Amino acid sequence: MQTERSLEEEPQRQFIIFRLDETEFAVPIEQVARIVRLAKCTRVPRAPAFLEGVINLHGDVVPIVDLKKRFQLVETPYDDEARIIVAEVTDQRVGLIVDAVTEILWLPTSAIEPPPAMVADISGVYLTGVATQDDRLFVILDLSRVLTTEEVAELETELSVNSGQ
């Protein structure tokens, strides 16, 4: 892992790399508030299928989204490597379950390209690019776009209704 960069090097961005099934994803490190071990979630009635439930994270109730369900990937059981990536999404903390967080990596901006048009159309607005390094390909996500504004509002409503009971 590269930690220092000289002024002569090309511009780079730092990413957190995680895995869903066999695919490696990258998210800008500034979008991640913390990474925690997978915890048991409390189910929320009438919640969308991809919402696993909520957890109490240091006094904050945080909704937990299963990214496999959100991205309509094959659902496989999570093991001890599974993690929750906690991100700020439109002023709401949201946890995202992933198979494993593998590393923090600096990627040169020249290695980052826009997604191919066909993939971008299928994947929606949360896919912001792809990057290559050595023989690896990373799908770059914008975590603030994984949930739509309407979905975040729906989560907030469900959480406030259910916490008032």
C-alpha positions in Angstrom: 0.0 0.0 0.0 1.4 3.3 -1.0 1.2 6.0 1.7 3.4 8.8 0.5 3.5 10.4 -2.9 6.1 12.7 -4.4 5.2 15.9 -6.1 6.5 14.6 -9.5 4.0 11.8 -9.7 0.8 12.0 -11.6 -2.3 12.8 -9.6 -3.8 9.9 -7.7 -6.9 9.2 -5.7 -7.3 7.0 -2.7 -9.9 4.2 -2.7 -11.3 1.6 -0.4 -11.4 -1.7 -2.3 -14.1 -4.3 -1.5 -15.4 -7.4 -2.9 -18.9 -8.6 -3.8 -18.7 -12.2 -5.0 -15.7 -12.2 -7.4 -16.0 -8.5 -8.5 -13.7 -5.9 -7.0 -15.3 -2.5 -6.3 -13.6 0.8 -5.4 -15.1 3.7 -3.5 -13.4 7.1 -2.8 -12.1 7.0 0.7 -13.7 10.3 1.5 -17.2 8.7 1.1 -16.6 6.2 3.9 -17.1 7.1 7.6 -16.0 3.8 9.0 -15.9 0.0 8.4 -17.3 -2.4 11.0 -17.7 -6.1 11.3 -21.0 -7.6 10.1 -23.5 -7.3 13.0 -27.0 -8.8 13.5 -29.6 -6.4 12.1 -33.0 -5.7 13.5 -35.6 -6.1 10.7 -37.8 -3.1 9.8 -41.4 -3.9 8.8 -42.4 -2.9 5.3 -38.8 -2.1 4.3 -37.5 -2.6 0.8 -36.1 -6.1 0.1 -32.5 -4.8 0.0 -32.8 -3.3 3.5 -31.5 -5.9 5.9 -32.6 -3.9 8.9 -30.9 -1.4 11.3 -28.1 -1.6 13.8 -27.1 0.6 16.8 -23.7 2.1 16.0 -22.4 4.1 18.9 -25.9 5.4 19.7 -26.9 6.1 16.1 -29.6 3.9 14.4 -28.1 3.1 11.0 -30.0 1.4 8.2 -28.1 -1.6 6.6 -28.4 -2.2 2.9 -27.3 -5.6 1.4 -25.4 -4.5 -1.7 -25.8 -8.0 -3.3 -29.6 -7.5 -3.2 -29.4 -3.8 -4.2 -27.3 -4.7 -7.3 -29.4 -7.8 -7.9 -26.4 -10.1 -7.7 -26.4 -13.8 -6.8 -27.0 -13.9 -3.0 -24.4 -16.0 -1.3 -24.0 -16.4 2.5 -21.7 -13.9 4.2 -18.7 -15.2 6.2 -16.3 -13.8 8.8 -14.7 -11.5 6.2 -18.0 -9.7 5.6 -18.0 -6.0 6.6 -20.4 -3.1 6.8 -19.1 0.1 5.0 -20.7 3.0 6.7 -21.2 6.0 4.4 -23.0 9.4 4.6 -25.8 9.4 2.0 -27.6 12.7 1.8 -27.1 13.5 5.5 -28.1 10.0 6.5 -25.6 7.4 7.6 -26.2 4.1 5.8 -24.3 0.8 6.2 -23.6 -1.3 3.1 -22.9 -5.0 3.5 -20.0 -6.3 1.4 -18.2 -9.7 1.2 -14.9 -8.3 2.3 -12.9 -5.0 2.4 -9.6 -6.0 0.9 -7.4 -2.9 0.9 -6.9 0.8 0.7 -5.3 1.7 -2.6 -3.9 4.8 -4.4 -4.9 4.7 -8.1 -3.5 7.1 -10.7 -6.2 9.3 -12.2 -5.0 8.1 -15.7 -6.1 4.5 -14.7 -9.7 5.7 -14.2 -12.0 5.7 -17.1 -15.7 6.4 -17.6 -17.8 3.2 -17.6 -18.5 1.7 -21.1 -21.8 3.2 -22.3 -23.7 -0.1 -22.3 -22.6 -0.9 -18.7 -23.4 2.6 -17.5 -26.9 2.3 -18.9 -27.5 -1.0 -17.2 -25.9 -0.1 -13.8 -27.5 3.3 -13.3 -25.9 6.4 -11.8 -24.0 4.7 -9.0 -21.4 3.4 -11.3 -18.9 6.2 -12.0 -16.0 4.5 -13.7 -13.7 1.6 -14.0 -10.0 1.5 -13.1 -7.2 -0.9 -14.0 -4.0 -1.6 -12.1 -1.7 -4.5 -13.1 -4.1 -7.3 -14.1 -7.0 -6.1 -11.8 -10.2 -4.3 -12.8 -12.1 -2.2 -10.2 -15.7 -1.0 -10.6 -15.8 2.5 -9.1 -19.0 3.4 -7.2 -20.4 6.6 -5.8 -21.9 5.5 -2.5 -24.0 8.7 -2.3 -25.9 7.4 -5.4 -26.4 3.8 -4.4 -29.8 4.9 -2.9 -32.0 7.4 -4.6 -33.2 10.5 -2.8 -36.7 8.9 -2.6 -35.3 5.7 -1.1 -33.3 7.6 1.6 -36.5 9.6 2.4 -38.4 6.3 2.6 -35.8 4.8 4.9 -36.0 7.9 7.2 -39.8 7.7 7.3 -39.8 3.9 8.1 -37.2 4.4 10.8 -39.0 7.3 12.4 -42.4 5.5 12.2 -40.9 2.3 13.7 -38.9 4.0 16.4 -42.0 5.8 17.5 -43.8 2.5 18.3 
